[in-house]
Amino acid sequence: MKTFLTIFLTTIFTVSATWLALRKYNLAPVPAAAKGEHKVLFYQCAMHPQVTSDRPGRCTICGMELTPINEGGTASMESGGGNPVTLTQNQIQVLHVQTAAAKTRPLVRTLRVSGNIAENSMRHRVLSSYVEGRIDKLHVNYIGAEVLENQPLAEFYSPTLLQAEREYRQLGGELRNNTALRLRQMGLTSAQIEGLEHKPVDLLTSQILSPISGTVVAQAVYEGQYVGAGERLFELADFSTMWFMFRAYEQDMPWIKPGLSVSVTTPSLPEKTFAGKITFIDPNFDEATRSTNVRVALPNPIVNGKRELLNRLYADGMVELEAPSVLTVPRSAVIETGPEAVVYIDQNGGGYAHTVLQTGRRGDTHVEVLSGLKEGDAVVTNGNLLIDGQAEMNRAFMTPAAPVVVAATQTDLSEAQQKSITAFIKVADAMAAALGADDLTSFNTASAPAMTTTEAMVELLRPNMKNLDDLDKARHFHGYQELKSARVAFHPFSVAATAALAPLRKTRGMPDFQVYECGMVNQAIPGAPKKARWIQTGGREMRNPFFGKEMADCGEEIKP
């Protein structure tokens, strides 16, 4: 009985003491800021910024002691900094905050392009017959033969030519000169005419010589064939220098100029890189794609008896661009929030000021700064996204919640954006239609312009959109030998395309198109998610590109 009474009294005492302590803690006022000190606004976890409290304590997630955030931690929304976001040394270490100085330097950019290898059209020759006659013998009788200038191609019998040669040998003075002119008109070279004195009298044929050194790309005659004046005999091309032709868009033109170095690779020679320079930029822009042709000259040596680069090959290029020295910051320092570009400047002592920039050209690792910074300003390159999140939380704490206002209108598309999106949607629809019809040939044809149309659209939309990286990565199509591999390549392209364009369907100026979704795509494409979407136009009947004719009607339209 005595033991029970002792336990009972002890329990009552413990509960009472605990209640009094908690009551005292909860009711105790937060100490007022001393004179000259910042007022504490709230307390926050350095590891989990979403955990806040109006009183001291510990994080409910990790147990770390909450850090006081005072009035100096309020971020300014005005350019130029204003009140900085203030972090403790502990927070700076946890966030791994790193900075780099704004600096004047050459802006370097590598432009990735694609195009085709073409012959030097200024060195292409068609060899025709000057007079009627018969081909007695061919010295070169196959396409692809490498020939030298003045090398014999064929033995040619022509009574008209033979009679003129005899007159040349028999005549003298001015008559001989006139006959030499006739022989030039019949196709003989000056060296052949001068050698007529030593030509055997009983030799009835004359030689047809190659006018240039090059490759035979067409042969239209055979031994024993009679030909008339003007009839095509051979076609020759000089492949010693090839042209890499690619499309350059308006936004690339401030960078591109003749003389820039270009590195070219082709799937036919994956281990080889060809170096050349830009020699010509077509002054005529294509109105639909807002792009123009650029030509790069590439040496093409003979290796193991043949030219390394073949005519009309597909190729990729890397253009080494460089601008004069300008004020720049690392690309990782710039946060793009819609139309604004923002950086945070280190003001020492844990303060980071919010600053709006006007940016210019973009290099591989740096961005040109037109206004908003001066040389030497230290900008945050790592941890800036978390600092920006902290600034948003501070503003939310200090500013009463404003009612959500839905915009009555949306931003119009520019004319260039409309044209670019229209061209892209046309290509995406053609690719989906070809796969829906199980037509591999049509798909390879339709996907050929996918790289250029996608690149053009991405560059025009990137300043206002964030979800374009996946589309930019999925735009490469090089032709496929089977439908399955074509569908595997089309899947990420289609998913990224619908993700990028579907949110814009109500934007004024947006071309009309339909979005469809299939919930069984993983059965057609192993490893893919169950659902995937694709684009169609013209209101045509739905055709599933992932299954084709096997399950053409698998899917439903996704309304905007």
C-alpha positions as CSV (number, residue, x, y, z in Angstrom):
1,M,0.0,0.0,0.0
2,K,2.8,2.4,0.9
3,T,4.6,1.6,-2.4
4,F,1.5,2.4,-4.4
5,L,1.0,5.7,-2.7
6,T,4.6,6.7,-3.3
7,I,4.3,5.9,-7.1
8,F,1.0,7.8,-7.3
9,L,2.4,11.0,-5.7
10,T,5.5,10.9,-7.8
11,T,3.5,10.7,-11.0
12,I,1.3,13.6,-10.1
13,F,4.4,15.7,-9.3
14,T,6.1,14.9,-12.6
15,V,3.0,15.7,-14.7
16,S,2.5,19.0,-12.9
17,A,6.1,20.1,-13.3
18,T,6.1,19.2,-17.0
19,W,2.8,21.1,-17.6
20,L,4.2,24.2,-15.8
21,A,7.4,24.1,-17.8
22,L,5.7,23.8,-21.2
23,R,3.2,26.5,-20.3
24,K,6.0,28.8,-19.2
25,Y,7.9,28.1,-22.5
26,N,4.9,28.5,-24.8
27,L,3.7,31.7,-23.1
28,A,7.2,33.3,-22.8
29,P,7.4,36.3,-25.2
30,V,10.1,36.3,-27.9
31,P,12.9,38.6,-26.7
32,A,12.6,42.0,-28.3
33,A,15.5,43.0,-30.5
34,A,18.0,45.1,-28.6
35,K,18.6,48.6,-29.8
36,G,20.6,48.7,-32.9
37,E,20.0,45.0,-33.8
38,H,17.9,43.6,-36.6
39,K,14.4,42.3,-35.7
40,V,14.1,38.6,-36.0
41,L,11.4,37.7,-38.5
42,F,11.3,33.9,-38.2
43,Y,13.4,30.9,-37.6
44,Q,14.4,28.4,-40.4
45,C,16.3,25.2,-40.9
46,A,19.5,25.5,-42.8
47,M,19.2,22.0,-44.2
48,H,15.4,22.1,-44.9
49,P,14.4,25.7,-45.8
50,Q,10.8,24.8,-46.0
51,V,10.8,24.2,-42.2
52,T,10.1,27.6,-40.5
53,S,8.8,28.7,-37.1
54,D,8.1,32.0,-35.3
55,R,10.0,30.8,-32.3
56,P,13.3,29.1,-31.6
57,G,13.5,25.3,-31.8
58,R,14.7,22.4,-33.8
59,C,13.9,21.2,-37.3
60,T,11.1,18.6,-37.3
61,I,12.9,16.7,-40.1
62,C,16.6,16.6,-39.1
63,G,16.6,18.0,-35.6
64,M,19.1,20.8,-36.4
65,E,18.6,24.0,-34.4
66,L,16.6,26.6,-36.3
67,T,18.5,29.7,-37.6
68,P,17.1,33.2,-36.9
69,I,16.3,35.2,-40.1
70,N,16.3,38.9,-39.4
71,E,15.1,41.9,-41.4
72,G,18.4,41.9,-43.3
73,G,17.4,38.6,-44.9
74,T,14.7,40.2,-47.0
75,A,15.5,40.0,-50.7
76,S,14.8,43.1,-52.9
77,M,12.8,42.7,-56.1
78,E,14.5,45.7,-57.7
79,S,17.6,45.5,-59.9
80,G,20.7,46.7,-58.3
81,G,20.5,44.5,-55.2
82,G,18.7,46.4,-52.4
83,N,18.4,44.4,-49.2
84,P,20.4,41.2,-49.7
85,V,19.5,37.6,-48.8
86,T,21.5,37.0,-45.7
87,L,22.9,33.6,-44.9
88,T,24.8,32.3,-42.0
89,Q,28.2,30.8,-42.4
90,N,26.6,27.4,-41.7
91,Q,24.0,27.9,-44.4
92,I,26.7,29.0,-46.9
93,Q,28.7,25.8,-46.3
94,V,25.6,23.6,-46.5
95,L,24.5,25.1,-49.8
96,H,28.0,24.9,-51.2
97,V,27.8,28.5,-52.3
98,Q,30.5,29.4,-54.9
99,T,31.1,32.6,-56.7
100,A,33.0,33.9,-59.8
101,A,33.9,37.4,-60.9
102,A,32.3,39.1,-63.9
103,K,35.2,39.4,-66.4
104,T,35.9,40.8,-69.9
105,R,37.0,37.9,-72.1
106,P,36.5,36.5,-75.6
107,L,33.1,34.8,-75.9
108,V,33.6,31.3,-77.3
109,R,30.8,29.1,-78.6
110,T,30.7,25.8,-80.4
111,L,27.8,25.6,-82.9
112,R,26.7,22.1,-83.7
113,V,25.3,21.8,-87.2
114,S,24.3,19.1,-89.7
115,G,24.3,19.0,-93.5
116,N,25.6,17.1,-96.5
117,I,28.9,16.6,-98.3
118,A,28.6,17.9,-101.8
119,E,31.0,18.2,-104.8
120,N,32.7,21.4,-105.9
121,S,30.2,22.4,-108.6
122,M,32.7,24.8,-110.1
123,R,34.8,21.7,-111.0
124,H,32.1,19.6,-112.7
125,R,32.4,19.0,-116.5
126,V,30.2,17.4,-119.1
127,L,32.2,16.1,-122.1
128,S,30.3,16.1,-125.4
129,S,31.1,15.2,-129.0
130,Y,32.1,18.1,-131.2
131,V,31.5,16.2,-134.4
132,E,29.6,13.1,-135.4
133,G,31.6,9.8,-135.4
134,R,32.1,6.4,-133.8
135,I,33.7,5.4,-130.5
136,D,36.3,2.7,-131.5
137,K,37.8,2.1,-128.1
138,L,37.3,3.2,-124.5
139,H,40.4,3.8,-122.4
140,V,38.2,4.5,-119.3
141,N,35.1,2.3,-119.2
142,Y,33.7,2.4,-115.7
143,I,32.2,5.0,-113.3
144,G,34.4,6.0,-110.4
145,A,37.7,5.9,-112.4
146,E,40.2,8.6,-111.4
147,V,41.7,10.4,-114.4
148,L,44.2,13.1,-115.0
149,E,43.9,16.2,-117.1
150,N,44.7,15.3,-120.8
151,Q,44.5,11.6,-120.1
152,P,43.0,9.7,-123.1
153,L,39.4,8.6,-122.5
154,A,38.5,7.1,-125.9
155,E,39.6,6.5,-129.5
156,F,37.2,8.4,-131.8
157,Y,36.7,7.8,-135.6
158,S,35.2,10.7,-137.5
159,P,35.6,11.1,-141.3
160,T,35.1,14.9,-140.9
161,L,37.8,15.2,-138.3
162,L,40.1,12.9,-140.2
163,Q,39.8,15.0,-143.4
164,A,40.6,18.2,-141.5
165,E,43.7,16.6,-140.0
166,R,45.0,15.6,-143.5
167,E,44.4,19.2,-144.8
168,Y,46.4,20.6,-141.9
169,R,49.4,18.4,-142.8
170,Q,49.2,19.3,-146.5
171,L,48.6,23.0,-146.3
172,G,50.8,25.8,-145.2
173,G,50.8,29.5,-144.3
174,E,47.5,31.2,-143.6
175,L,45.4,28.2,-144.9
176,R,47.1,26.0,-142.3
177,N,46.3,28.4,-139.5
178,N,42.7,28.5,-140.6
179,T,42.6,24.7,-140.6
180,A,44.1,24.6,-137.1
181,L,41.3,26.8,-135.9
182,R,38.8,24.3,-137.5
183,L,40.5,21.5,-135.6
184,R,40.2,23.4,-132.3
185,Q,36.5,23.8,-133.0
186,M,36.2,20.0,-133.6
187,G,37.6,19.3,-130.1
188,L,41.4,18.8,-130.5
189,T,43.7,20.5,-128.1
190,S,46.6,22.7,-129.1
191,A,49.1,19.9,-128.2
192,Q,47.2,17.4,-130.3
193,I,47.2,19.8,-133.3
194,E,50.9,20.4,-133.0
195,G,51.5,16.7,-132.8
196,L,49.7,16.0,-136.1
197,E,53.0,16.2,-138.0
198,H,54.2,13.0,-136.2
199,K,50.8,11.2,-136.3
200,P,50.9,8.0,-138.5
201,V,49.2,8.6,-141.8
202,D,47.3,5.3,-141.6
203,L,45.9,6.0,-138.0
204,L,42.2,6.7,-138.5
205,T,41.2,7.7,-135.0
206,S,41.8,10.7,-132.8
207,Q,41.9,10.6,-129.0
208,I,39.3,12.2,-126.7
209,L,41.2,13.7,-123.8
210,S,40.0,14.5,-120.2
211,P,39.6,18.3,-119.8
212,I,40.3,18.1,-116.0
213,S,41.7,15.8,-113.4
214,G,38.9,14.2,-111.5
215,T,36.5,11.3,-111.2
216,V,34.3,9.8,-113.9
217,V,30.7,10.1,-112.5
218,A,28.8,9.2,-115.6
219,Q,29.5,7.3,-118.9
220,A,27.0,7.6,-121.8
221,V,28.9,5.7,-124.6
222,Y,30.3,2.3,-125.3
223,E,32.8,0.9,-127.8
224,G,31.3,0.8,-131.3
225,Q,28.6,3.4,-130.6
226,Y,27.9,6.1,-133.2
227,V,27.4,9.6,-131.7
228,G,26.2,12.9,-133.2
229,A,27.5,16.4,-132.7
230,G,26.7,17.6,-129.2
231,E,25.9,14.1,-127.8
232,R,27.0,13.6,-124.2
233,L,30.0,11.2,-123.7
234,F,31.3,11.5,-120.2
235,E,30.7,13.5,-117.0
236,L,33.6,14.3,-114.7
237,A,33.8,15.8,-111.2
238,D,36.8,17.0,-109.3
239,F,36.4,15.5,-105.7
240,S,39.8,16.7,-104.5
241,T,38.0,19.5,-102.6
242,M,34.5,18.8,-101.2
243,W,31.8,21.2,-99.8
244,F,30.2,20.7,-96.5
245,M,26.8,22.5,-96.8
246,F,24.7,23.3,-93.7
247,R,21.9,25.7,-92.7
248,A,22.6,28.7,-90.5
249,Y,19.7,30.5,-88.7
250,E,19.2,34.2,-88.1
251,Q,20.3,34.0,-84.5
252,D,23.6,32.4,-85.6
253,M,24.5,35.1,-88.1
254,P,26.1,37.5,-85.5
255,W,28.7,34.7,-85.0
256,I,29.3,33.2,-88.5
257,K,31.7,34.7,-91.0
258,P,34.0,33.4,-93.7
259,G,37.3,32.0,-92.5
260,L,35.9,30.3,-89.3
261,S,37.2,26.8,-88.7
262,V,34.8,23.9,-88.8
263,S,35.4,20.2,-87.8
264,V,33.3,17.7,-89.8
265,T,32.4,14.1,-89.0
266,T,30.4,11.6,-91.0
267,P,28.9,8.2,-90.0
268,S,30.7,6.6,-93.0
269,L,34.1,7.4,-91.3
270,P,33.3,7.6,-87.6
271,E,37.0,7.6,-86.5
272,K,37.9,10.5,-88.8
273,T,37.5,14.3,-88.4
274,F,37.9,16.6,-91.4
275,A,39.0,20.2,-90.8
276,G,37.9,23.1,-93.1
277,K,37.0,26.7,-93.2
278,I,33.8,28.6,-94.1
279,T,34.3,30.0,-97.7
280,F,30.8,31.2,-98.6
281,I,27.5,32.3,-96.9
282,D,24.5,32.5,-99.2
283,P,23.0,36.0,-99.0
284,N,19.4,34.7,-99.7
285,F,17.5,33.6,-96.6
286,D,14.7,31.0,-96.8
287,E,11.5,32.7,-95.7
288,A,10.0,29.5,-94.2
289,T,12.9,28.4,-92.1
290,R,14.7,31.8,-91.7
291,S,18.0,30.1,-92.5
292,T,20.6,30.2,-95.3
293,N,23.2,27.9,-96.7
294,V,26.8,28.0,-95.5
295,R,29.7,26.4,-97.4
296,V,32.8,24.8,-95.9
297,A,35.7,23.7,-98.1
298,L,37.2,20.3,-97.1
299,P,40.3,18.7,-98.6
300,N,39.6,15.2,-99.8
301,P,42.8,13.1,-100.3
302,I,43.0,9.8,-102.0
303,V,43.5,6.9,-99.5
304,N,44.0,3.3,-100.7
305,G,43.0,4.3,-104.2
306,K,39.8,6.2,-103.5
307,R,38.6,9.5,-102.1
308,E,37.8,9.5,-98.4
309,L,34.7,11.7,-98.6
310,L,32.0,10.4,-101.0
311,N,29.5,12.7,-102.7
312,R,26.2,13.4,-100.9
313,L,27.1,12.0,-97.6
314,Y,25.3,13.1,-94.4
315,A,27.7,14.9,-92.0
316,D,27.8,16.7,-88.7
317,G,29.8,19.9,-88.1
318,M,31.2,21.8,-85.1
319,V,31.8,25.5,-85.9
320,E,34.3,27.2,-83.6
321,L,32.7,30.6,-83.0
322,E,34.4,33.5,-81.2
323,A,33.4,37.0,-80.5
324,P,35.6,39.9,-79.4
325,S,36.2,40.4,-75.7
326,V,33.0,41.4,-73.8
327,L,31.9,41.5,-70.2
328,T,30.7,38.0,-69.3
329,V,29.6,35.8,-66.4
330,P,29.4,32.0,-66.2
331,R,26.2,30.6,-67.6
332,S,25.5,28.8,-64.3
333,A,25.3,32.2,-62.5
334,V,22.3,33.3,-64.6
335,I,18.7,32.4,-63.5
336,E,16.2,33.0,-66.2
337,T,12.8,33.7,-64.7
338,G,10.5,34.3,-67.7
339,P,11.6,37.4,-69.5
340,E,14.2,38.3,-66.8
341,A,17.7,37.2,-66.3
342,V,18.8,37.3,-62.6
343,V,22.1,36.9,-60.8
344,Y,23.0,37.2,-57.1
345,I,26.0,39.3,-56.2
346,D,28.1,38.4,-53.2
347,Q,28.2,41.5,-50.9
348,N,30.5,39.8,-48.4
349,G,29.4,39.0,-44.8
350,G,26.8,36.5,-46.0
351,G,24.7,39.0,-48.1
352,Y,23.7,38.2,-51.6
353,A,22.0,40.9,-53.7
354,H,19.3,40.1,-56.3
355,T,20.2,41.8,-59.6
356,V,18.5,41.8,-63.0
357,L,20.7,41.6,-66.1
358,Q,20.4,42.4,-69.7
359,T,22.1,39.5,-71.5
360,G,23.5,39.3,-75.0
361,R,25.1,36.4,-76.9
362,R,25.5,33.0,-75.2
363,G,28.8,31.1,-75.4
364,D,29.5,27.5,-74.4
365,T,30.4,28.4,-70.8
366,H,29.7,32.2,-70.5
367,V,27.0,34.7,-71.2
368,E,27.6,38.3,-72.5
369,V,26.4,41.0,-70.1
370,L,25.0,44.1,-71.7
371,S,23.9,45.8,-68.5
372,G,23.4,45.2,-64.7
373,L,27.0,44.3,-63.7
374,K,30.4,45.8,-63.7
375,E,33.7,44.0,-64.1
376,G,34.8,42.4,-60.9
377,D,31.4,41.8,-59.4
378,A,31.3,38.4,-57.7
379,V,28.2,36.5,-58.8
380,V,27.0,33.2,-57.3
381,T,27.6,30.3,-59.6
382,N,26.6,27.4,-57.3
383,G,23.8,27.5,-54.8
384,N,22.1,30.5,-56.5
385,L,18.9,28.5,-57.1
386,L,18.6,27.8,-53.4
387,I,19.3,31.5,-52.6
388,D,16.6,32.5,-55.0
389,G,14.2,30.1,-53.3
390,Q,15.2,31.6,-50.0
391,A,14.4,35.1,-51.4
392,E,11.0,33.9,-52.6
393,M,10.2,32.5,-49.1
394,N,11.3,35.8,-47.5
395,R,9.1,37.8,-49.8
396,A,6.2,35.5,-49.1
397,F,6.7,35.9,-45.4
398,M,6.9,39.7,-45.6
399,T,4.2,40.3,-48.2
400,P,0.5,39.4,-47.7
401,A,-0.8,36.8,-50.1
402,A,-2.2,38.5,-53.1
403,P,-5.3,37.1,-54.9
404,V,-4.5,35.0,-57.9
405,V,-5.4,36.8,-61.1
406,V,-5.8,34.8,-64.3
407,A,-4.5,36.7,-67.3
408,A,-7.2,37.4,-69.8
409,T,-4.9,37.1,-72.8
410,Q,-1.6,35.4,-73.5
411,T,1.5,36.7,-75.2
412,D,1.3,36.5,-79.0
413,L,3.8,34.5,-81.0
414,S,6.1,36.5,-83.3
415,E,5.9,35.9,-87.0
416,A,9.2,34.1,-87.0
417,Q,8.0,31.8,-84.1
418,Q,4.8,31.1,-86.0
419,K,6.6,30.1,-89.1
420,S,9.1,28.0,-87.2
421,I,6.5,26.1,-85.2
422,T,4.4,25.5,-88.3
423,A,7.4,24.0,-90.1
424,F,8.2,21.8,-87.0
425,I,4.6,20.6,-86.6
426,K,4.4,19.7,-90.3
427,V,7.5,17.5,-89.9
428,A,6.3,15.9,-86.6
429,D,2.9,15.1,-88.2
430,A,4.5,13.6,-91.3
431,M,6.7,11.4,-89.1
432,A,3.7,10.2,-87.0
433,A,1.6,9.6,-90.1
434,A,4.4,7.5,-91.7
435,L,4.8,5.3,-88.7
436,G,1.0,5.0,-88.3
437,A,1.0,3.6,-91.8
438,D,4.0,1.3,-91.2
439,D,5.8,3.1,-94.0
440,L,9.5,3.1,-93.1
441,T,10.6,4.8,-96.4
442,S,8.2,7.7,-95.8
443,F,9.4,8.0,-92.2
444,N,13.1,8.3,-93.2
445,T,12.1,11.0,-95.8
446,A,9.9,12.9,-93.4
447,S,12.5,12.8,-90.6
448,A,15.3,14.2,-92.7
449,P,14.4,17.9,-91.9
450,A,13.7,17.1,-88.3
451,M,17.1,18.3,-87.0
452,T,17.0,21.7,-88.7
453,T,13.3,22.5,-88.1
454,T,13.7,21.5,-84.4
455,E,16.8,23.5,-83.9
456,A,15.2,26.6,-85.5
457,M,12.1,26.3,-83.3
458,V,14.1,25.6,-80.1
459,E,16.3,28.6,-80.6
460,L,13.3,31.0,-81.1
461,L,11.3,29.6,-78.1
462,R,14.1,29.1,-75.6
463,P,14.1,32.6,-74.2
464,N,10.5,32.1,-73.0
465,M,10.4,28.4,-72.3
466,K,12.4,26.0,-70.1
467,N,11.3,22.5,-71.2
468,L,13.1,22.4,-74.5
469,D,16.3,20.5,-73.6
470,D,14.7,17.1,-74.1
471,L,13.4,18.0,-77.5
472,D,16.8,19.5,-78.5
473,K,18.5,16.2,-77.6
474,A,15.9,14.0,-79.4
475,R,16.0,15.6,-82.8
476,H,18.7,13.4,-84.5
477,F,17.4,11.0,-87.1
478,H,19.8,9.4,-89.6
479,G,17.6,6.9,-91.4
480,Y,16.6,3.4,-90.2
481,Q,16.5,-0.1,-91.6
482,E,13.5,-1.3,-89.6
483,L,10.3,0.1,-88.2
484,K,11.0,-0.9,-84.6
485,S,14.2,1.2,-84.4
486,A,12.4,4.1,-86.1
487,R,9.7,4.0,-83.4
488,V,12.2,3.8,-80.6
489,A,13.9,6.9,-81.9
490,F,10.6,8.7,-82.6
491,H,9.3,8.1,-79.0
492,P,11.4,10.6,-77.0
493,F,11.1,13.1,-79.9
494,S,7.3,12.9,-79.9
495,V,7.0,13.0,-76.1
496,A,9.3,16.1,-75.9
497,A,7.5,17.8,-78.8
498,T,4.0,17.5,-77.2
499,A,5.3,18.5,-73.8
500,A,6.8,21.7,-75.3
501,L,3.9,22.7,-77.7
502,A,0.8,21.5,-75.9
503,P,0.8,24.3,-73.3
504,L,0.9,26.9,-76.1
505,R,-2.2,25.7,-77.9
506,K,-4.3,28.6,-76.7
507,T,-1.6,31.2,-77.5
508,R,-2.6,33.6,-80.2
509,G,-0.9,32.8,-83.4
510,M,-0.3,29.2,-82.6
511,P,-0.9,26.8,-85.5
512,D,-3.8,24.3,-85.1
513,F,-2.9,20.7,-84.2
514,Q,-4.2,17.8,-82.2
515,V,-2.6,15.9,-79.4
516,Y,-3.3,12.2,-78.9
517,E,-2.2,9.8,-76.1
518,C,-1.8,6.1,-76.0
519,G,-1.7,4.2,-72.6
520,M,0.0,1.0,-73.8
521,V,3.2,2.4,-75.4
522,N,5.4,0.2,-73.2
523,Q,4.1,-2.9,-75.1
524,A,5.4,-1.5,-78.3
525,I,8.6,0.1,-77.1
526,P,10.3,-1.9,-74.3
527,G,11.4,0.2,-71.3
528,A,9.2,3.1,-72.2
529,P,6.5,4.5,-69.8
530,K,3.0,3.3,-70.4
531,K,1.7,6.6,-71.7
532,A,3.0,8.7,-74.6
533,R,1.6,11.4,-76.8
534,W,2.0,12.5,-80.4
535,I,1.0,15.4,-82.7
536,Q,-1.4,15.3,-85.7
537,T,-2.8,18.0,-87.9
538,G,-5.6,18.6,-90.3
539,G,-8.1,16.7,-88.2
540,R,-7.3,13.5,-89.9
541,E,-8.3,10.1,-88.4
542,M,-6.1,9.1,-85.5
543,R,-3.3,6.7,-86.3
544,N,-1.1,5.4,-83.5
545,P,2.6,5.8,-84.6
546,F,3.9,3.5,-81.8
547,F,1.8,0.4,-83.0
548,G,1.0,1.3,-86.6
549,K,-1.6,-0.8,-88.3
550,E,-1.5,-3.4,-85.6
551,M,-3.3,-1.1,-83.2
552,A,-4.0,2.0,-85.2
553,D,-6.9,3.2,-83.1
554,C,-5.2,2.8,-79.7
555,G,-5.4,6.3,-78.2
556,E,-7.6,9.3,-77.3
557,E,-7.4,13.0,-78.1
558,I,-6.1,15.3,-75.3
559,K,-8.1,18.5,-75.5
560,P,-6.4,21.8,-74.6
